[in-house]
Amino acid sequence: MEGRFTLTDFINNNMGKVVRKTYTFSGQNGVVNIFNTSGFVRTEIVAIVNSSLSGTVGCTIDLGFTNDPDAMISGTAITSLTLHTVWLQRIPGGTIEPASLIRDYVSNANQNIVIDISGTINSGSIEFVCFYVPLSANARVTPV
């Protein structure tokens, strides 16, 4: 895909940065900040389930931005987020997903990367890996 950066680009051309955040759930609901952004950034997120999620019946989780909390992934049932699942789409494919499913986004300051929980997640954890390229002076992504 033209204009798309890859992990190889990151390594060979030193064009981006990587930040990580492991979030452990214990009764969360609503919108939760995962990464803060400043300036304009181009981002790609990979989420890996470290511990299966459990919570209220029918609970779903979205991944997105402050003003569009389901922009990246919308309406994933938490029961599908089990140990070692790679979460790149609404219905995760399991422990292996094609990298072509990783989508990149350009956002400005105050568009933090968030999860939005409908219901309550009582336990489990997800590691969020954010690959990003700063597009403006002093732009960055930092884990919350």
Secondary structure, 3 states (H helix, E strand, C coil): CCCCCCHHHHHHHCCCEEEEEEEECCCEEEEEEEEEEECCEEEEEEEEEEEEEEECCCCEEEEEECCEEEEEEEEEEHHHCCCCCEECCCCCCCCCCCHHHCCEEEECCCCCEEEEEEEEEEEEEEEEEEEEEECCCCCEEEEC
